[in-house]
């Protein structure tokens, strides 16, 4: 199969007269579009760009959208997240995941890293999320949480050895999957004990995967970690021996200069969620400083009830604008840099060969409508994509070469039925 649009965004920039050839889930060539071939899929008036990579999300939380929108973090956690997550059985968890994945695809996200922690007593709930991703058609990195803080609901919690064993089982069960990978995710310095964090790191080491951990999202966490462990979060993780190339720190809002330098020196990565950090009033991560220190960065939306919009294109815009206003500098973070973080950067952080349109890369692609008003005037198309593009401009999406959105409609599931099931499940939910 070949996709034949008007333009293709390649590592060398925008190119016309090109076709994207796909086989076995990968791009095999970006080549001259003429002469035409029988397998060509004509995409007149459209451009092909890399699919975006959502480096951090909690998919089930989309069912909680609107419940705690004007609460602070603690109010949201204690009045919304904990009590309402207890209402979800396995079918509800799967529905919430499918609902979130469908929205992401419609917004051009071809990969989601779902940091999932409603474990109950095994991996069956995680398998339900994996099946939802397959059904909807998104590429999934299941960041399988490891959580043992006694203040959390029982269904979140496991003993370190049990959690590690279950994560290993899940990794090995899906090692051969084309569109699913599993990675360990000790929750955070406050949600996971030192033994749990080390257990997550041990799994990552033995299975050769990244591992994910929330770090310094709010100011309270730094103070708490300092009081409980005698060090701020990044220093504490370094003391545990887990700060290194496998670590994907999520948020990292409240870091001092030395911690930023330490992340860079150890080769750690960041999954940055600008809209979520704004939504909860947490603060602004210092992205230019982290880039200068050598920290690898991808962009995430976080959960659907701490952001309410699951678009990585939106996160590109927010990331750039936040750094400008923080530094009072309109040149603080360019559109090109923000776009790279939301595509190739996120893929690299997660260990995926995606995020660019080039031979050998995964065929995770998005078509955008060049006739959409939000992309006009077309003087600098990439800047328009980052700063101006409406979600309506996303017309088609391919994941692993499979067309999962066609002419702005989900090709894999009945969206009307999906939304009807969401309404039935959440009817009457109030705080």
Secondary structure, 3 states (H helix, E strand, C coil): CEEEEEEEEECCEEEECEEEEEECCEEEEEEECCCCCCCEEEEEEEEEEECEEEEEECHHHHHHCCCCCCCCHHHHHHHHHHHHHCCCCHHHHHHHHHHHHHHHHHCCEEEEEEEECCCCCCCHHHHHHHHHHHHHCCEEEEEEEECCCCCCCHHHCCCHHHHHHHHHHHHHHCCCCCCEEEEEEECECCCCCHHHHHHHHHHHHHHCCCEEEEECCCHHHHHHHHHHHCCCHHHHHHHHCCCCCCEEEEECCCCCHHHHHHHHHHCCEEEECHHHHHHCCCCCCCHHHHHHHCCEEEECCCCCCCCCCCCHHHHHHHHHHHHHHHHCCCCCCCHHHHHHHHHHHHHHHHCCCCCCCCCCCECCEEEEECCCHHHCCCCCHHHHHHHCCCHHHEEEEEECCEEEEECCEECCCCHHHHHHHHHHHHCCCCC
